């Protein structure tokens, strides 16, 4: 729509320049040249492109890390008891430690 408006305006100025009775051909030519240059500049000027503004980056907060203490680990205590070592005559020679 914008170029059509400029073309119509340029044609109106050019027609006013050619129908001016008080001016000579030289002045009409100058006015027509000015109108033509103005119209050329209006039609060749690039349209301003809309600027793309990227959205701000989304910042995700990391999930909180919960550290729970591990349950205590107890070492297995061996259960030991003493077993008598008996000789061939049935007498106790010493006590031997037996663990499991």
C-alpha positions as CSV (number, residue, x, y, z in Angstrom):
1,X,0.0,0.0,0.0
2,X,2.9,2.3,0.7
3,X,4.4,2.3,-2.8
4,X,1.0,3.0,-4.4
5,X,0.6,6.0,-2.2
6,X,4.0,7.3,-3.2
7,X,3.3,6.7,-6.9
8,X,0.1,8.7,-6.7
9,X,1.7,11.5,-4.8
10,X,4.6,11.6,-7.3
11,X,2.2,11.7,-10.2
12,X,0.2,14.5,-8.6
13,X,3.4,16.6,-8.1
14,X,4.5,15.8,-11.7
15,X,1.1,16.7,-13.1
16,X,1.1,19.9,-11.1
17,X,4.6,20.7,-12.5
18,X,3.6,20.1,-16.1
19,X,0.4,22.2,-15.8
20,X,2.0,25.2,-14.1
21,X,1.2,28.1,-16.5
22,X,3.3,30.7,-14.7
23,X,6.5,28.8,-15.1
24,X,8.5,28.1,-18.1
25,X,9.6,24.8,-19.5
26,X,12.8,25.0,-17.6
27,X,11.2,25.3,-14.2
28,X,8.7,22.6,-15.1
29,X,11.5,20.3,-16.0
30,X,13.3,21.0,-12.8
31,X,10.2,20.4,-10.7
32,X,9.5,17.1,-12.7
33,X,13.1,16.0,-12.1
34,X,12.8,16.7,-8.4
35,X,9.5,14.8,-8.2
36,X,11.1,11.9,-10.1
37,X,14.1,11.7,-7.8
38,X,11.9,11.9,-4.8
39,X,9.6,9.2,-6.1
40,X,12.6,7.0,-7.0
41,X,14.1,7.4,-3.5
42,X,10.7,6.5,-1.9
43,X,10.3,3.4,-4.1
44,X,13.9,2.1,-3.7
45,X,14.2,2.7,0.0
46,X,14.1,-0.7,1.8
47,X,11.3,-1.3,4.1
48,X,12.4,-1.4,7.7
49,X,12.3,-5.1,8.8
50,X,10.9,-5.9,12.2
51,X,13.7,-6.6,14.6
52,X,13.6,-10.0,16.1
53,X,14.3,-9.8,19.8
54,X,15.0,-13.3,21.2
55,X,13.3,-14.1,24.5
56,X,15.5,-14.1,27.5
57,X,17.0,-17.5,28.2
58,X,15.1,-19.7,30.7
59,X,17.2,-20.5,33.7
60,X,16.3,-23.6,35.4
61,X,17.4,-24.0,39.0
62,X,18.8,-27.4,39.7
63,X,16.8,-29.6,42.1
64,X,18.1,-29.5,45.6
65,X,20.3,-32.4,46.5
66,X,19.5,-34.0,49.8
67,X,22.3,-36.1,51.4
68,X,21.0,-38.5,54.0
69,X,23.5,-40.1,56.3
70,X,23.8,-43.8,55.6
71,X,22.8,-46.1,58.5
72,X,25.7,-47.2,60.6
73,X,27.3,-50.4,59.6
74,X,28.5,-52.6,62.4
75,X,31.3,-55.1,61.8
76,X,30.3,-58.7,62.5
77,X,31.8,-59.7,65.7
78,X,32.8,-63.3,65.6
79,X,31.3,-65.4,68.3
80,X,34.0,-67.3,69.9
81,X,34.0,-69.9,72.5
82,X,36.5,-72.2,73.9
83,X,36.6,-75.9,73.2
84,X,38.7,-78.2,75.4
85,X,41.4,-80.1,73.6
86,X,41.3,-83.6,75.1
87,X,44.2,-86.1,74.9
88,X,44.0,-89.8,74.3
89,X,43.3,-90.5,77.9
90,X,40.3,-88.1,78.1
91,X,42.2,-85.4,80.0
92,X,41.9,-81.7,79.1
93,X,45.2,-80.5,77.8
94,X,44.2,-77.0,76.9
95,X,41.3,-74.9,75.6
96,X,41.2,-74.1,72.0
97,X,39.4,-71.0,70.7
98,X,36.7,-71.8,68.2
99,X,35.1,-68.8,66.3
100,X,32.3,-68.8,63.7
